[in-house]
Amino acid sequence: MIVDEKYMRRALQLARLGAGHTSPNPMVGAVIVGPDGTIIGEGWHRKCGEAHAEVNAVASVTDASLLRDSTIYVTLEPCSHYGKTPPCARLLIERGIPRVVVGCLDPFVKVAGRGVAMLREAGIEVTVGVLERECRELNRRFMTAHTAGRPWVQLKWAQTADGYIALPPDAGENPLHMSTPVTMRLMHRQRALCDAIVVGAATARIDNPSLTTRQWPGRSPLRVVLSRNLSIPQNLKLLTDGLPTIVYNGVKDEVCGTVQYVKMDTTDPQSWLEDLYHRGVTSVMVEGGTQVLQGLIAAGTWDEARIEVSSRRVGQGVKAPHIDAHQSSQYLIDGNTITYLHRTPSNMS
């Protein structure tokens, strides 16, 4: 088991290289160990739609005859179905690899144990559960989406030291700037790791944000606006810059260029989250405002919160959301404190 963990840790290192590029597919790494205990092949899933980790690892082996006496370590169960690529389980069978070590099973309905079953039926020795916790944590977004039937949800806001996220509407300084250039760039990196980014109508109207990853290399997420009565100006950047945006509202279904209006109950988080899941979205960042954030907190429909606290005090304004959660990590960056929280067990649903 110690030897298996050693090679699985290397597979996890490789899998992380796909961060921000594989969604809605998971990050996966694979390592092939030859009969003498040396690594003869490595690979990872580089980009959605391209070859999977197992395919890249097998292709990297110089002497293919060694495969018949080798072990492959893969962080996630090999797929068993035809999607954008052929099934990896079938490839491993065809190449005659006698042993497969799997980090964790794939919850996706088209796999969900079928890959392991296919390998075992072919006479291959399969070990499952090596560094399972780490492998599941690596793909927590993917795992949550395909077990809960909704995207993994990260709540995000910045607040003053005295607990405000915005000044009163007539204060003349909205949006209230609390992030530093360094923490803003890091936040854009977080955006690049999510499939979609969500704001309420008030935030869209007051801040007029772009919600892109312009300060970090990588794709920009799908923008989502919650506007029950469509009380948002039509000249907002989100509606006019030509990038894809969904507006969930209680008024109409309509497509206007790159903007899609979808009629549904915006006060029910499960409704629009399920709709996003069926659109292939496995993770969302919710940037506000307070009403949207507090609604998700109250419903228990969130997984992680990222809270940035500046040293600034304003004395009045819009209070930050109240949240009861486990603190998982905290960092002091450029004078601001960034805390990551996870739901407490009593809030789990």
DOBAGU-931965 format. One record per residue (C-alpha): x negated, z negated, y negated; residue in one letter. Coordinates in nm, 4 decimals. Example, Ala and Ser with C-alpha at 12.3 -4.5 7.8 and 13.67 -1.06 7.14 Angstrom:
% residues 2
<r xx="-1.2300" zz="-0.7800" yy="0.4500" type="A"/>
<r xx="-1.3670" zz="-0.7140" yy="0.1060" type="S"/>
END
This chain:
% residues 349
<r xx="0.0000" zz="0.0000" yy="0.0000" type="M"/>
<r xx="-0.2890" zz="-0.0765" yy="-0.2384" type="I"/>
<r xx="-0.4295" zz="0.2705" yy="-0.1783" type="V"/>
<r xx="-0.0865" zz="0.4276" yy="-0.2330" type="D"/>
<r xx="-0.0479" zz="0.2390" yy="-0.5606" type="E"/>
<r xx="-0.3868" zz="0.3637" yy="-0.6796" type="K"/>
<r xx="-0.2873" zz="0.7277" yy="-0.6465" type="Y"/>
<r xx="0.0653" zz="0.6677" yy="-0.7750" type="M"/>
<r xx="-0.0805" zz="0.5204" yy="-1.0945" type="R"/>
<r xx="-0.2697" zz="0.8433" yy="-1.1457" type="R"/>
<r xx="0.0516" zz="1.0391" yy="-1.0877" type="A"/>
<r xx="0.2202" zz="0.8250" yy="-1.3557" type="L"/>
<r xx="-0.0625" zz="0.9037" yy="-1.5980" type="Q"/>
<r xx="-0.0070" zz="1.2741" yy="-1.5393" type="L"/>
<r xx="0.3698" zz="1.2457" yy="-1.5734" type="A"/>
<r xx="0.3381" zz="1.0954" yy="-1.9232" type="R"/>
<r xx="0.1668" zz="1.4132" yy="-2.0423" type="L"/>
<r xx="0.5086" zz="1.5799" yy="-2.0356" type="G"/>
<r xx="0.6637" zz="1.3353" yy="-2.2848" type="A"/>
<r xx="0.8790" zz="1.5159" yy="-2.5386" type="G"/>
<r xx="0.8720" zz="1.8482" yy="-2.3509" type="H"/>
<r xx="1.0624" zz="1.8107" yy="-2.0215" type="T"/>
<r xx="1.4087" zz="1.6841" yy="-2.1239" type="S"/>
<r xx="1.6767" zz="1.7085" yy="-1.9969" type="P"/>
<r xx="1.4520" zz="1.7112" yy="-1.6898" type="N"/>
<r xx="1.2480" zz="1.3997" yy="-1.6080" type="P"/>
<r xx="0.8742" zz="1.3515" yy="-1.6528" type="M"/>
<r xx="0.7055" zz="1.3866" yy="-1.3144" type="V"/>
<r xx="0.3471" zz="1.3698" yy="-1.1979" type="G"/>
<r xx="0.1950" zz="1.4609" yy="-0.8598" type="A"/>
<r xx="-0.1404" zz="1.3956" yy="-0.6946" type="V"/>
<r xx="-0.2607" zz="1.5467" yy="-0.3669" type="I"/>
<r xx="-0.5180" zz="1.3480" yy="-0.1678" type="V"/>
<r xx="-0.7225" zz="1.5231" yy="0.0995" type="G"/>
<r xx="-0.8149" zz="1.3930" yy="0.4455" type="P"/>
<r xx="-1.1342" zz="1.2307" yy="0.3124" type="D"/>
<r xx="-0.9476" zz="1.0298" yy="0.0470" type="G"/>
<r xx="-1.0472" zz="1.2429" yy="-0.2503" type="T"/>
<r xx="-0.8035" zz="1.4028" yy="-0.4927" type="I"/>
<r xx="-0.7845" zz="1.7755" yy="-0.4280" type="I"/>
<r xx="-0.4920" zz="1.8654" yy="-0.6523" type="G"/>
<r xx="-0.2977" zz="1.7381" yy="-0.9530" type="E"/>
<r xx="-0.0023" zz="1.8532" yy="-1.1592" type="G"/>
<r xx="0.2789" zz="1.7470" yy="-1.3859" type="W"/>
<r xx="0.6027" zz="1.8909" yy="-1.5145" type="H"/>
<r xx="0.4907" zz="2.0446" yy="-1.8425" type="R"/>
<r xx="0.8112" zz="2.1824" yy="-1.9885" type="K"/>
<r xx="1.1795" zz="2.2155" yy="-1.9011" type="C"/>
<r xx="1.2374" zz="2.5418" yy="-1.7164" type="G"/>
<r xx="0.8777" zz="2.5718" yy="-1.5996" type="E"/>
<r xx="0.7164" zz="2.4789" yy="-1.2673" type="A"/>
<r xx="0.7659" zz="2.1251" yy="-1.1408" type="H"/>
<r xx="0.4830" zz="1.8778" yy="-1.0829" type="A"/>
<r xx="0.4601" zz="1.9421" yy="-0.7081" type="E"/>
<r xx="0.4298" zz="2.3179" yy="-0.7606" type="V"/>
<r xx="0.1513" zz="2.2748" yy="-1.0157" type="N"/>
<r xx="-0.0311" zz="2.0268" yy="-0.7938" type="A"/>
<r xx="-0.0187" zz="2.2543" yy="-0.4884" type="V"/>
<r xx="-0.1321" zz="2.5516" yy="-0.6978" type="A"/>
<r xx="-0.4347" zz="2.3545" yy="-0.8197" type="S"/>
<r xx="-0.5729" zz="2.3028" yy="-0.4669" type="V"/>
<r xx="-0.8739" zz="2.5269" yy="-0.4091" type="T"/>
<r xx="-0.8735" zz="2.5131" yy="-0.0286" type="D"/>
<r xx="-0.5087" zz="2.5425" yy="0.0817" type="A"/>
<r xx="-0.6006" zz="2.4696" yy="0.4453" type="S"/>
<r xx="-0.6585" zz="2.1059" yy="0.3471" type="L"/>
<r xx="-0.2896" zz="2.0635" yy="0.2655" type="L"/>
<r xx="-0.2012" zz="2.0254" yy="0.6335" type="R"/>
<r xx="-0.4028" zz="1.7024" yy="0.6481" type="D"/>
<r xx="-0.3173" zz="1.5685" yy="0.3038" type="S"/>
<r xx="-0.0806" zz="1.3279" yy="0.1283" type="T"/>
<r xx="0.1057" zz="1.4100" yy="-0.1900" type="I"/>
<r xx="0.2043" zz="1.1331" yy="-0.4304" type="Y"/>
<r xx="0.4937" zz="1.2145" yy="-0.6606" type="V"/>
<r xx="0.6556" zz="0.9810" yy="-0.9131" type="T"/>
<r xx="1.0097" zz="1.1090" yy="-0.8485" type="L"/>
<r xx="1.1842" zz="1.2372" yy="-0.5376" type="E"/>
<r xx="1.1152" zz="1.6107" yy="-0.4863" type="P"/>
<r xx="1.4169" zz="1.8228" yy="-0.5730" type="C"/>
<r xx="1.6212" zz="1.9774" yy="-0.2938" type="S"/>
<r xx="1.8281" zz="2.2337" yy="-0.4846" type="H"/>
<r xx="1.7836" zz="2.5663" yy="-0.6601" type="Y"/>
<r xx="1.7964" zz="2.5235" yy="-1.0369" type="G"/>
<r xx="1.5698" zz="2.7022" yy="-1.2816" type="K"/>
<r xx="1.3037" zz="2.6716" yy="-1.0102" type="T"/>
<r xx="1.3163" zz="2.6657" yy="-0.6257" type="P"/>
<r xx="1.3377" zz="2.3294" yy="-0.4438" type="P"/>
<r xx="1.0076" zz="2.1414" yy="-0.4323" type="C"/>
<r xx="1.0952" zz="1.9741" yy="-0.1018" type="A"/>
<r xx="1.1090" zz="2.3184" yy="0.0591" type="R"/>
<r xx="0.7650" zz="2.4049" yy="-0.0831" type="L"/>
<r xx="0.6084" zz="2.0909" yy="0.0646" type="L"/>
<r xx="0.7586" zz="2.1710" yy="0.4040" type="I"/>
<r xx="0.6345" zz="2.5305" yy="0.3934" type="E"/>
<r xx="0.2815" zz="2.4204" yy="0.3011" type="R"/>
<r xx="0.2749" zz="2.1771" yy="0.5935" type="G"/>
<r xx="0.1923" zz="1.8630" yy="0.4001" type="I"/>
<r xx="0.2373" zz="1.5836" yy="0.6589" type="P"/>
<r xx="0.2937" zz="1.2854" yy="0.4287" type="R"/>
<r xx="0.4817" zz="1.2409" yy="0.1002" type="V"/>
<r xx="0.4756" zz="0.9205" yy="-0.1063" type="V"/>
<r xx="0.7598" zz="0.8924" yy="-0.3576" type="V"/>
<r xx="0.7775" zz="0.6523" yy="-0.6515" type="G"/>
<r xx="1.1563" zz="0.6418" yy="-0.6798" type="C"/>
<r xx="1.4653" zz="0.8344" yy="-0.5794" type="L"/>
<r xx="1.6267" zz="1.0857" yy="-0.8157" type="D"/>
<r xx="1.9770" zz="0.9765" yy="-0.9290" type="P"/>
<r xx="2.0757" zz="1.3314" yy="-1.0263" type="F"/>
<r xx="2.3796" zz="1.4216" yy="-0.8165" type="V"/>
<r xx="2.2232" zz="1.7428" yy="-0.6812" type="K"/>
<r xx="1.9259" zz="1.5475" yy="-0.5424" type="V"/>
<r xx="2.0089" zz="1.1762" yy="-0.4901" type="A"/>
<r xx="1.8260" zz="1.1271" yy="-0.1600" type="G"/>
<r xx="1.8662" zz="1.4836" yy="-0.0342" type="R"/>
<r xx="1.5043" zz="1.5691" yy="-0.1075" type="G"/>
<r xx="1.3760" zz="1.2810" yy="0.1036" type="V"/>
<r xx="1.6244" zz="1.3626" yy="0.3791" type="A"/>
<r xx="1.5106" zz="1.7260" yy="0.3850" type="M"/>
<r xx="1.1479" zz="1.6214" yy="0.4198" type="L"/>
<r xx="1.2181" zz="1.3729" yy="0.6983" type="R"/>
<r xx="1.4302" zz="1.6223" yy="0.8881" type="E"/>
<r xx="1.1273" zz="1.8536" yy="0.8843" type="A"/>
<r xx="0.9176" zz="1.5820" yy="1.0491" type="G"/>
<r xx="0.7288" zz="1.4768" yy="0.7369" type="I"/>
<r xx="0.6394" zz="1.1094" yy="0.6950" type="E"/>
<r xx="0.7963" zz="0.9858" yy="0.3716" type="V"/>
<r xx="0.7262" zz="0.6556" yy="0.1965" type="T"/>
<r xx="0.9615" zz="0.5622" yy="-0.0879" type="V"/>
<r xx="0.9331" zz="0.2897" yy="-0.3529" type="G"/>
<r xx="0.5643" zz="0.2750" yy="-0.4406" type="V"/>
<r xx="0.5444" zz="0.1428" yy="-0.7992" type="L"/>
<r xx="0.9193" zz="0.1997" yy="-0.8146" type="E"/>
<r xx="0.9741" zz="-0.0161" yy="-1.1234" type="R"/>
<r xx="0.7094" zz="0.1702" yy="-1.3220" type="E"/>
<r xx="0.8393" zz="0.5074" yy="-1.2067" type="C"/>
<r xx="1.1958" zz="0.4217" yy="-1.3042" type="R"/>
<r xx="1.0848" zz="0.2825" yy="-1.6405" type="E"/>
<r xx="0.8943" zz="0.6026" yy="-1.7157" type="L"/>
<r xx="1.2197" zz="0.7990" yy="-1.6906" type="N"/>
<r xx="1.4592" zz="0.5319" yy="-1.8167" type="R"/>
<r xx="1.6365" zz="0.7892" yy="-2.0339" type="R"/>
<r xx="1.6940" zz="1.0228" yy="-1.7385" type="F"/>
<r xx="1.7864" zz="0.7359" yy="-1.5048" type="M"/>
<r xx="2.0422" zz="0.5895" yy="-1.7458" type="T"/>
<r xx="2.2039" zz="0.9255" yy="-1.8152" type="A"/>
<r xx="2.2603" zz="1.0084" yy="-1.4496" type="H"/>
<r xx="2.3737" zz="0.6632" yy="-1.3411" type="T"/>
<r xx="2.5918" zz="0.5694" yy="-1.6410" type="A"/>
<r xx="2.7281" zz="0.9168" yy="-1.7144" type="G"/>
<r xx="2.6171" zz="0.8914" yy="-2.0769" type="R"/>
<r xx="2.2882" zz="0.9362" yy="-2.2629" type="P"/>
<r xx="2.0371" zz="0.6549" yy="-2.2967" type="W"/>
<r xx="2.1005" zz="0.5090" yy="-2.6441" type="V"/>
<r xx="1.8385" zz="0.3832" yy="-2.8857" type="Q"/>
<r xx="1.9631" zz="0.2117" yy="-3.2011" type="L"/>
<r xx="1.7320" zz="0.2448" yy="-3.4997" type="K"/>
<r xx="1.7335" zz="0.0950" yy="-3.8465" type="W"/>
<r xx="1.5037" zz="-0.0386" yy="-4.1175" type="A"/>
<r xx="1.5854" zz="-0.3517" yy="-4.3128" type="Q"/>
<r xx="1.4467" zz="-0.5721" yy="-4.5860" type="T"/>
<r xx="1.2921" zz="-0.9111" yy="-4.5173" type="A"/>
<r xx="1.6186" zz="-1.0724" yy="-4.6262" type="D"/>
<r xx="1.8295" zz="-0.8613" yy="-4.3899" type="G"/>
<r xx="1.9723" zz="-0.5676" yy="-4.5879" type="Y"/>
<r xx="1.9678" zz="-0.2004" yy="-4.4880" type="I"/>
<r xx="2.1065" zz="-0.0613" yy="-4.8161" type="A"/>
<r xx="2.1789" zz="-0.1662" yy="-5.1729" type="L"/>
<r xx="2.5321" zz="-0.1763" yy="-5.3167" type="P"/>
<r xx="2.6693" zz="0.1755" yy="-5.3833" type="P"/>
<r xx="2.6309" zz="0.1352" yy="-5.7605" type="D"/>
<r xx="2.2722" zz="0.0056" yy="-5.7455" type="A"/>
<r xx="2.1164" zz="0.3461" yy="-5.8068" type="G"/>
<r xx="1.8582" zz="0.3329" yy="-5.5270" type="E"/>
<r xx="2.0126" zz="0.4730" yy="-5.2141" type="N"/>
<r xx="1.8773" zz="0.5474" yy="-4.9689" type="P"/>
<r xx="1.6758" zz="0.2280" yy="-4.9817" type="L"/>
<r xx="1.3207" zz="0.3215" yy="-4.8808" type="H"/>
<r xx="1.1536" zz="0.0634" yy="-4.6572" type="M"/>
<r xx="0.9361" zz="0.2652" yy="-4.4182" type="S"/>
<r xx="0.5746" zz="0.3379" yy="-4.5076" type="T"/>
<r xx="0.4146" zz="0.6821" yy="-4.4612" type="P"/>
<r xx="0.2626" zz="0.5563" yy="-4.1355" type="V"/>
<r xx="0.5795" zz="0.4039" yy="-3.9912" type="T"/>
<r xx="0.7815" zz="0.7071" yy="-4.1019" type="M"/>
<r xx="0.5515" zz="0.9355" yy="-3.9041" type="R"/>
<r xx="0.5834" zz="0.7123" yy="-3.5997" type="L"/>
<r xx="0.9611" zz="0.7199" yy="-3.6345" type="M"/>
<r xx="0.9510" zz="1.1012" yy="-3.6339" type="H"/>
<r xx="0.7561" zz="1.0782" yy="-3.3089" type="R"/>
<r xx="1.0403" zz="0.8684" yy="-3.1680" type="Q"/>
<r xx="1.2861" zz="1.1372" yy="-3.2785" type="R"/>
<r xx="1.0862" zz="1.3992" yy="-3.0891" type="A"/>
<r xx="1.1364" zz="1.2003" yy="-2.7666" type="L"/>
<r xx="1.5176" zz="1.2067" yy="-2.7969" type="C"/>
<r xx="1.7584" zz="1.4927" yy="-2.7281" type="D"/>
<r xx="1.9979" zz="1.4054" yy="-3.0112" type="A"/>
<r xx="2.0148" zz="1.1947" yy="-3.3271" type="I"/>
<r xx="2.3385" zz="1.0421" yy="-3.4546" type="V"/>
<r xx="2.4563" zz="0.9266" yy="-3.7992" type="V"/>
<r xx="2.7901" zz="0.8256" yy="-3.9442" type="G"/>
<r xx="2.9670" zz="0.9997" yy="-4.2316" type="A"/>
<r xx="2.8560" zz="0.7456" yy="-4.4927" type="A"/>
<r xx="2.4890" zz="0.7801" yy="-4.4009" type="T"/>
<r xx="2.5166" zz="1.1585" yy="-4.4063" type="A"/>
<r xx="2.6869" zz="1.1506" yy="-4.7453" type="R"/>
<r xx="2.4622" zz="0.8937" yy="-4.9171" type="I"/>
<r xx="2.1225" zz="0.9823" yy="-4.7672" type="D"/>
<r xx="2.1740" zz="1.3594" yy="-4.7158" type="N"/>
<r xx="1.9109" zz="1.3503" yy="-4.4367" type="P"/>
<r xx="1.7558" zz="1.6403" yy="-4.2463" type="S"/>
<r xx="1.7048" zz="1.4387" yy="-3.9240" type="L"/>
<r xx="1.4177" zz="1.6621" yy="-3.8094" type="T"/>
<r xx="1.0684" zz="1.5919" yy="-3.6737" type="T"/>
<r xx="0.8948" zz="1.7540" yy="-3.9712" type="R"/>
<r xx="0.6259" zz="1.4821" yy="-3.9729" type="Q"/>
<r xx="0.5446" zz="1.5080" yy="-3.6031" type="W"/>
<r xx="0.4731" zz="1.8126" yy="-3.3825" type="P"/>
<r xx="0.7536" zz="1.8735" yy="-3.1359" type="G"/>
<r xx="1.1123" zz="1.9797" yy="-3.1170" type="R"/>
<r xx="1.3767" zz="1.8439" yy="-3.3492" type="S"/>
<r xx="1.6733" zz="1.6769" yy="-3.1794" type="P"/>
<r xx="2.0302" zz="1.8005" yy="-3.1904" type="L"/>
<r xx="2.1924" zz="1.6438" yy="-3.4998" type="R"/>
<r xx="2.5263" zz="1.4649" yy="-3.4569" type="V"/>
<r xx="2.7567" zz="1.3414" yy="-3.7326" type="V"/>
<r xx="3.0533" zz="1.1079" yy="-3.6791" type="L"/>
<r xx="3.3146" zz="1.1790" yy="-3.9481" type="S"/>
<r xx="3.6688" zz="1.0782" yy="-3.8562" type="R"/>
<r xx="3.8338" zz="1.2399" yy="-4.1608" type="N"/>
<r xx="3.5617" zz="1.4992" yy="-4.2340" type="L"/>
<r xx="3.4840" zz="1.3136" yy="-4.5546" type="S"/>
<r xx="3.1426" zz="1.4763" yy="-4.5881" type="I"/>
<r xx="3.0344" zz="1.7291" yy="-4.8536" type="P"/>
<r xx="2.9931" zz="2.0814" yy="-4.7226" type="Q"/>
<r xx="2.6578" zz="2.1221" yy="-4.9000" type="N"/>
<r xx="2.4795" zz="1.8608" yy="-4.6874" type="L"/>
<r xx="2.1472" zz="1.9660" yy="-4.5342" type="K"/>
<r xx="2.2933" zz="1.8940" yy="-4.1898" type="L"/>
<r xx="2.5581" zz="2.1620" yy="-4.2479" type="L"/>
<r xx="2.3551" zz="2.4229" yy="-4.4367" type="T"/>
<r xx="1.9956" zz="2.4330" yy="-4.3075" type="D"/>
<r xx="2.0723" zz="2.6537" yy="-4.0072" type="G"/>
<r xx="1.9765" zz="2.4004" yy="-3.7390" type="L"/>
<r xx="2.2243" zz="2.2994" yy="-3.4645" type="P"/>
<r xx="2.4626" zz="2.0185" yy="-3.5583" type="T"/>
<r xx="2.7731" zz="1.8731" yy="-3.3922" type="I"/>
<r xx="3.0345" zz="1.7028" yy="-3.6084" type="V"/>
<r xx="3.2683" zz="1.4794" yy="-3.4082" type="Y"/>
<r xx="3.5856" zz="1.4332" yy="-3.6082" type="N"/>
<r xx="3.9591" zz="1.3688" yy="-3.5857" type="G"/>
<r xx="4.0671" zz="1.6881" yy="-3.7626" type="V"/>
<r xx="3.9576" zz="2.0130" yy="-3.5977" type="K"/>
<r xx="3.7736" zz="2.2116" yy="-3.3326" type="D"/>
<r xx="3.5782" zz="2.4904" yy="-3.4979" type="E"/>
<r xx="3.2412" zz="2.6657" yy="-3.4940" type="V"/>
<r xx="3.0837" zz="2.7573" yy="-3.8279" type="C"/>
<r xx="2.7468" zz="2.9201" yy="-3.7693" type="G"/>
<r xx="2.5167" zz="2.6555" yy="-3.6201" type="T"/>
<r xx="2.7655" zz="2.3754" yy="-3.6890" type="V"/>
<r xx="3.0216" zz="2.2869" yy="-3.4226" type="Q"/>
<r xx="3.3192" zz="2.0684" yy="-3.5127" type="Y"/>
<r xx="3.4575" zz="1.8804" yy="-3.2117" type="V"/>
<r xx="3.7875" zz="1.6946" yy="-3.2398" type="K"/>
<r xx="3.7927" zz="1.3539" yy="-3.0704" type="M"/>
<r xx="3.8217" zz="0.9812" yy="-3.1359" type="D"/>
<r xx="3.4985" zz="0.8981" yy="-3.3181" type="T"/>
<r xx="3.5698" zz="0.5241" yy="-3.3011" type="T"/>
<r xx="3.5252" zz="0.5276" yy="-2.9227" type="D"/>
<r xx="3.1499" zz="0.5588" yy="-2.8522" type="P"/>
<r xx="3.2070" zz="0.6373" yy="-2.4863" type="Q"/>
<r xx="3.4026" zz="0.9527" yy="-2.5761" type="S"/>
<r xx="3.1365" zz="1.1265" yy="-2.7796" type="W"/>
<r xx="2.8538" zz="0.9952" yy="-2.5638" type="L"/>
<r xx="3.0178" zz="1.1396" yy="-2.2517" type="E"/>
<r xx="3.0671" zz="1.4704" yy="-2.4327" type="D"/>
<r xx="2.6979" zz="1.4773" yy="-2.5241" type="L"/>
<r xx="2.6056" zz="1.4000" yy="-2.1619" type="Y"/>
<r xx="2.8083" zz="1.6983" yy="-2.0417" type="H"/>
<r xx="2.6170" zz="1.9093" yy="-2.2947" type="R"/>
<r xx="2.2908" zz="1.8137" yy="-2.1237" type="G"/>
<r xx="2.1891" zz="1.5366" yy="-2.3648" type="V"/>
<r xx="2.0158" zz="1.2525" yy="-2.1803" type="T"/>
<r xx="1.8988" zz="1.0430" yy="-2.4776" type="S"/>
<r xx="2.0159" zz="0.9755" yy="-2.8334" type="V"/>
<r xx="1.8796" zz="0.7891" yy="-3.1326" type="M"/>
<r xx="2.1464" zz="0.6355" yy="-3.3552" type="V"/>
<r xx="2.0231" zz="0.5969" yy="-3.7142" type="E"/>
<r xx="2.3290" zz="0.4443" yy="-3.8775" type="G"/>
<r xx="2.5028" zz="0.3305" yy="-4.0702" type="G"/>
<r xx="2.5954" zz="-0.0281" yy="-4.0061" type="T"/>
<r xx="2.9502" zz="0.0479" yy="-3.8909" type="Q"/>
<r xx="2.8341" zz="0.2972" yy="-3.6274" type="V"/>
<r xx="2.5514" zz="0.0712" yy="-3.5100" type="L"/>
<r xx="2.7717" zz="-0.2379" yy="-3.4948" type="Q"/>
<r xx="3.0380" zz="-0.0456" yy="-3.3031" type="G"/>
<r xx="2.7872" zz="0.0478" yy="-3.0325" type="L"/>
<r xx="2.6553" zz="-0.3083" yy="-3.0198" type="I"/>
<r xx="3.0064" zz="-0.4504" yy="-2.9852" type="A"/>
<r xx="3.0885" zz="-0.2050" yy="-2.7064" type="A"/>
<r xx="2.7642" zz="-0.2815" yy="-2.5227" type="G"/>
<r xx="2.6945" zz="0.0918" yy="-2.5249" type="T"/>
<r xx="2.3255" zz="0.0846" yy="-2.6077" type="W"/>
<r xx="1.9963" zz="0.0394" yy="-2.4260" type="D"/>
<r xx="1.7212" zz="-0.0197" yy="-2.6800" type="E"/>
<r xx="1.6981" zz="-0.1066" yy="-3.0497" type="A"/>
<r xx="1.4088" zz="-0.0264" yy="-3.2827" type="R"/>
<r xx="1.4167" zz="-0.2452" yy="-3.5942" type="I"/>
<r xx="1.1666" zz="-0.2040" yy="-3.8762" type="E"/>
<r xx="1.1420" zz="-0.4934" yy="-4.1229" type="V"/>
<r xx="0.9649" zz="-0.4501" yy="-4.4558" type="S"/>
<r xx="0.8285" zz="-0.7274" yy="-4.6747" type="S"/>
<r xx="1.0627" zz="-0.6266" yy="-4.9553" type="R"/>
<r xx="1.3539" zz="-0.8510" yy="-5.0610" type="R"/>
<r xx="1.6557" zz="-0.7247" yy="-5.2542" type="V"/>
<r xx="1.8980" zz="-1.0191" yy="-5.2547" type="G"/>
<r xx="2.2168" zz="-0.8152" yy="-5.2110" type="Q"/>
<r xx="2.3557" zz="-0.5067" yy="-5.0453" type="G"/>
<r xx="2.4725" zz="-0.3908" yy="-4.7040" type="V"/>
<r xx="2.3813" zz="-0.6362" yy="-4.4323" type="K"/>
<r xx="2.1885" zz="-0.5151" yy="-4.1284" type="A"/>
<r xx="2.3730" zz="-0.5160" yy="-3.7938" type="P"/>
<r xx="2.3865" zz="-0.8378" yy="-3.5928" type="H"/>
<r xx="2.2393" zz="-0.7977" yy="-3.2473" type="I"/>
<r xx="2.1872" zz="-1.0318" yy="-2.9510" type="D"/>
<r xx="1.9133" zz="-0.9024" yy="-2.7264" type="A"/>
<r xx="1.5848" zz="-0.9595" yy="-2.5444" type="H"/>
<r xx="1.2745" zz="-0.8800" yy="-2.7484" type="Q"/>
<r xx="1.0451" zz="-0.6572" yy="-2.5444" type="S"/>
<r xx="0.7653" zz="-0.5881" yy="-2.7942" type="S"/>
<r xx="0.6700" zz="-0.6320" yy="-3.1584" type="Q"/>
<r xx="0.4072" zz="-0.4615" yy="-3.3727" type="Y"/>
<r xx="0.2708" zz="-0.5097" yy="-3.7253" type="L"/>
<r xx="0.2096" zz="-0.1603" yy="-3.8619" type="I"/>
<r xx="0.1051" zz="-0.0808" yy="-4.2166" type="D"/>
<r xx="0.2533" zz="-0.4084" yy="-4.3411" type="G"/>
<r xx="0.5925" zz="-0.3637" yy="-4.1698" type="N"/>
<r xx="0.7062" zz="-0.5309" yy="-3.8478" type="T"/>
<r xx="0.8605" zz="-0.3086" yy="-3.5806" type="I"/>
<r xx="1.0503" zz="-0.4833" yy="-3.3034" type="T"/>
<r xx="1.1943" zz="-0.3304" yy="-2.9871" type="Y"/>
<r xx="1.4919" zz="-0.5045" yy="-2.8276" type="L"/>
<r xx="1.6860" zz="-0.4574" yy="-2.5032" type="H"/>
<r xx="2.0360" zz="-0.5719" yy="-2.4196" type="R"/>
<r xx="2.0765" zz="-0.9243" yy="-2.2870" type="T"/>
<r xx="2.2202" zz="-0.9537" yy="-1.9324" type="P"/>
<r xx="2.5500" zz="-1.0843" yy="-2.0720" type="S"/>
<r xx="2.5905" zz="-0.7614" yy="-2.2659" type="N"/>
<r xx="2.5135" zz="-0.5324" yy="-1.9755" type="M"/>
<r xx="2.7982" zz="-0.3036" yy="-1.8703" type="S"/>
END
